[in-house]
Amino acid sequence: MKKQLQLILMLLIMPLGMVLAQQPLQIMGKVTDTEGEPVQGVSISIKGRLNAITATDDAGAYSLQAENSDVLIFKGIGFKTVERTVSGQSTINVTLENDLTNLDEVVVVGYGTQKKTNLTGAVSTISASQLENRPAVSASTALQGLAPGVTVTSQTGAPGGDQASIRIRGVNSFSSASEPLVIIDGVAGDLNSIDANLIESMSVLKDAASAAIYGSRAANGVILVTTKRAKDAFNLTYKGYTGWQDATFIPEVTDGRTFMRVFNEASINDGGKEIYTQQNFDEFDQLYAENPDNYDWQKAILSGSGFTQNHFASLSTGSGIIRVNPSLSYVKQDGLIKNTNYQRYTFRNNMDINPNDKLNIKVDLSVMNGDRLQIANEGTIWNYLGRMPTNIPIRYGDKWSEGWVKNNPVGFIEDGGNRKVNNIELIGNLSLNYKPVNWLSITGLVAPRYRTRNIHNFSKALMTYYSGGAEAGAAAESTELTESAYRYFYGNYQFHATAAKTFNDHSLSLMVGTSRETYDEKYLMGFRRDYTYDTYEVLNAGADTETKRNDGTQDQWLLVSAFSRFNYAFKDRYLFEANLRYDGTSRFLGSNRWATFPSFSAGWRVEQEPFMENLRSKINQLKIRASWGILGNQNIGSTYQPFSENLALGGISMGGAISQLVTLNTLANPDLRWEETTATGVGLDATLFDKFSFTFDWYKKHTNGILMTLPISALYGLNEPYQNAAKVENLGWEVGGRYDNQWNDFKFGLGFNFSDVRNKILDMRSRPVGTLLRQQQGYAINSIYGYVSDGYYQSQEEIDNGPTQFGTLKPGDIRFKDIAGAFDADGNAIPDGKITDADKQIIGNTIPRYTYGVNLDLGYKGFKFSAFLQGVAKVDGYLDSHYVIPAVNSSAIKPWQLDYWTEDNRNASLPRLSVTSTNNTQNSDFWLKSASYLRLKNIHLGYQFPNEWFQNAKIGGIYIYANGQNLFTKANFYEGYDPEINYNAGAAQNVSLGGGNYYPQVKVYTFGLDIKF
């Protein structure tokens, strides 16, 4: 009986013991570096779980719950990863060793992550620390100079309009968009719609091996953005800065007396007489002395405050099961001119739910509201910034002067109307990741994106006056209002699964998935004119006459895809990856709707070879990579169904009645298909002495099937359709390196990147397109086309003996080379004694051959200093008309334009003065300038206050800093104009030549404060 009682007691106690044995342990500890200093922000996770469960605080301390035999993983930026096994202890302290090269870094790739050391593709990574010191409102501009092979161009610093153009490894097409695909947390999006403070990292996928997983949209490269997520530790953060902006380049102008003198001389050169008499000079002197500011057009135009501010607050906290990371940001920019500004509110909350070790649910929500205020027809104001005749006053009393042909830019700013653009974007992202077993991960995602864009353009007729008070008239015929509304809805649905196994010396991973993406756009417009009350800015206040208009359209497309990736590694030494994507789009017909995009890549980690064992302490990594693949581009043509042509709607008068007319003007081509880019590349990655990292890549890209029009029979009676006919090649190399070291309290870091790309159109069926901006076989996309200059005519005898040129030639005019008129039997050009279109040739290139950046980082105790240089080389820019040619269009005279040809100044930099010459205004290399530049893009000085100062105040850290952006630019471009001026976001291929009527880039001076609680 006693033994039976003991057995019963043991059976009762055993379950209780098992429960107690399975209860998690409360583990605390501290993480320090090799100097004994606490390390903040180290993420701590349990091996086999989906997410990090906590992070160290400012004192390096952490606390978590784990079970016996759990393996804790400690990861910190700049440190080697450490693993510790729980075996009953309640305290686990960890010392992390420096790993400045981050060989264990995990890099985000398409639909997953990979260890940096095992990458076989060309991927550049950009961390949050590289972005946080740059006061960029648009995240695209913050990329400039940070990654090899990535060319970022920004023409303007306009509030709300400073978005940059991004080109990865050249330009692939002259008929379709060349912007890379941007993926934010797994979903296609707009890089400029996200606050840079929210970005955890960016991965730039540059070659086919890394980008082919995105198939039909990856030809221009892919940028993967990962946003910040919460840990279990409580953190409240505020980041803010205020400052002001100045223009980087403004064209200086001379005074009114100089203006009148120059135009008198130009008139005499043209065979006329003096335009301005001595009385005009005397009257100007008197009025100018009375009120000099009334003649300072630039001061009056640039009267905005340029004040800028940015505030960002975020909360990160969690309970182990639920973690949330809500944030709110506000940015405000006032323009360099009055009545212009931009403000944006962004709210985002990233939430993670981990009911157990196998299931992870992410629920993300983002809301953005941006308002941009401009002057109506704002480009006109920048056109006249360096153009207004400086002998004309701004006002006559309280009335606006006639300005330049009834255009008064200061009057436009004050009374010319406005343009308001409102963008609201709502993004949701629900994803579930389930791991039924350790080697299998299944993910499903639903991510709707809704956006509205409303444009209010109210242009007022501004009356101008002559000096006597009589009306001079208005540049605009009437006051007009156009209201435009756009509604966009993107649907994104994904499902993919990843299986990974390691056995013996073999590591295998297979990912398969499918996706469905939809797009729906609606447009609605209303127009009225002739407003009786020009302060009532609504459509109904305009005249209800036949001049009113309305319009509306709807566009849709659908993309369905299947994709997979296979990775294999043997002994972590020999690496292989294969990607395959199968895309179908509604933008093409029949079998052309579907296309396959494969890629293959391999890598050899030489440092893992036995013969390298003795060198591993010096050569930490030595990897050789090679890749090949095919990428696609579905964004071709100007319509969403490029295989068809829109019907033209209009009216026709027949028999005294107006009837509706529907016509087809252009022949459709149902055989249109994807543009395809075949890319090949090899690369080398090396890490030496745990301090120096180096990467080199060479690549070649061929794009086939580029759209262009080819001749068809006139019997069709329709315009030529687009066909997949042209070919383009990009050939280049890129190199990047980084050295980091630390001596006691002093930290030093120096990084650089340099890239070279040569672009060439291989085939255009011998049918060039364009006048000044040219697409021509054998030359780069967007080349510059014109005559070749050969100095000046110095005498009438030279003119008489030279080829026939344009207009009435006189000494001091530009001489052009007579290159061709006909060809001999061998195909050599024969000059024909006259200058015609046959003498034009490619004279310049708008695609930078070289792009580079240099980063310097210094730290001493709490002090931090960084400087960033960025530039391009071997690229050309072009200005013409009144921007550079003196006495053209009655425009203001710039000081450097006074070096013009005269009998006493035969080696002048500019031709003779003339108002009527048609010869000197021809497109030629005379007006071509190098657009190469070196720019101090950013400089930063800050101080981190010691944490022990605020222990009692429960403040985790305070950091103050001063920052400057675009403070210095070295260039040989036209004085007063930025060398990036060729870029134009609104033009075809984002390039326009000749003009300079753009909001200038800006220098930004800011002072900031970061606080952590």
Sequence and secondary structure as in RCSB ss.txt:
>XXXX:A:sequence
MKKQLQLILMLLIMPLGMVLAQQPLQIMGKVTDTEGEPVQGVSISIKGRLNAITATDDAGAYSLQAENSDVLIFK
GIGFKTVERTVSGQSTINVTLENDLTNLDEVVVVGYGTQKKTNLTGAVSTISASQLENRPAVSASTALQGLAPGV
TVTSQTGAPGGDQASIRIRGVNSFSSASEPLVIIDGVAGDLNSIDANLIESMSVLKDAASAAIYGSRAANGVILV
TTKRAKDAFNLTYKGYTGWQDATFIPEVTDGRTFMRVFNEASINDGGKEIYTQQNFDEFDQLYAENPDNYDWQKA
ILSGSGFTQNHFASLSTGSGIIRVNPSLSYVKQDGLIKNTNYQRYTFRNNMDINPNDKLNIKVDLSVMNGDRLQI
ANEGTIWNYLGRMPTNIPIRYGDKWSEGWVKNNPVGFIEDGGNRKVNNIELIGNLSLNYKPVNWLSITGLVAPRY
RTRNIHNFSKALMTYYSGGAEAGAAAESTELTESAYRYFYGNYQFHATAAKTFNDHSLSLMVGTSRETYDEKYLM
GFRRDYTYDTYEVLNAGADTETKRNDGTQDQWLLVSAFSRFNYAFKDRYLFEANLRYDGTSRFLGSNRWATFPSF
SAGWRVEQEPFMENLRSKINQLKIRASWGILGNQNIGSTYQPFSENLALGGISMGGAISQLVTLNTLANPDLRWE
ETTATGVGLDATLFDKFSFTFDWYKKHTNGILMTLPISALYGLNEPYQNAAKVENLGWEVGGRYDNQWNDFKFGL
GFNFSDVRNKILDMRSRPVGTLLRQQQGYAINSIYGYVSDGYYQSQEEIDNGPTQFGTLKPGDIRFKDIAGAFDA
DGNAIPDGKITDADKQIIGNTIPRYTYGVNLDLGYKGFKFSAFLQGVAKVDGYLDSHYVIPAVNSSAIKPWQLDY
WTEDNRNASLPRLSVTSTNNTQNSDFWLKSASYLRLKNIHLGYQFPNEWFQNAKIGGIYIYANGQNLFTKANFYE
GYDPEINYNAGAAQNVSLGGGNYYPQVKVYTFGLDIKF
>XXXX:A:secstr
 HHHHHHHHHHHHHHHHHHHHHS EEEEEEEEETTS B TT EEEETTSSS  EE  TTSEEEEEE TT EEEEE
 TTB  EEEE SS SB  EEE B TT TT EEEETTEEEEGGG  S EEEEEHHHHTTS  SSTTGGGTTSSTTE
EEE     TT    EEEESS   SSB    EEEETTEE  GGGS GGGEEEEEEE SHHHHGGGGGG TT EEEE
EE    SS EEEEEEEEEEEEES       HHHHHHHHHHHHHHTT   SS HHHHHHHHHHHHH GGGG HHHH
HT S  EEEEEEEEEEEE SSEEEEEEEEEEEEE SSTT EEEEEEEEEEEEE SSSSEEEEEEEEEEEEEEEE 
TTHHHHHHSTTTS TTS SEETTEEB TBTTB HHHHHHHSEEEEEEEEEEEEEEEEEEEEETTEEEEEEE  EE
EEEEEEEEE   EEE TTS EEEESSSS EEEEEEEEEEEEEEEEEEEEEEEETTEEEEEEEEEEEEEEEEEEEE
EEEE  SSTT  SGGGS  STT EEEEEEEEEEEEEEEEEEEEEETTTEEEEEEEEEEEETTS GGGGEEEEEEE
EEEEEGGGSGGGGGGTTTEEEEEEEEEEEEEEE  BSSSSSTTS   EEEEEEETTEEEEEEE  B   TT   E
EEEEEEEEEEEEETTTEEEEEEEEEEEEEEEEEE    GGG SB  EEEEEEEEEEEEEEEEEEEEEETTEEEEE
EEEEEEEEEEEEESTT  B SSEEB TTS TTEEEEB EEEE  SHHHHHHS B SSS  TTSEEE    SEE T
TS EE  SB  GGG EEEEE S SEEEEEEEEEEETTEEEEEEEEEEES EEEB GGGTSTTSTT    GGGG B
 BTTBTT SB    SS SSTTS BGGGEEE  EEEEEEEEEEEE  GGGGTTTT  EEEEEEEEEEEEEEE S T
TS TTTTB TTSGGGB  B   S   EEEEEEEEEEE 
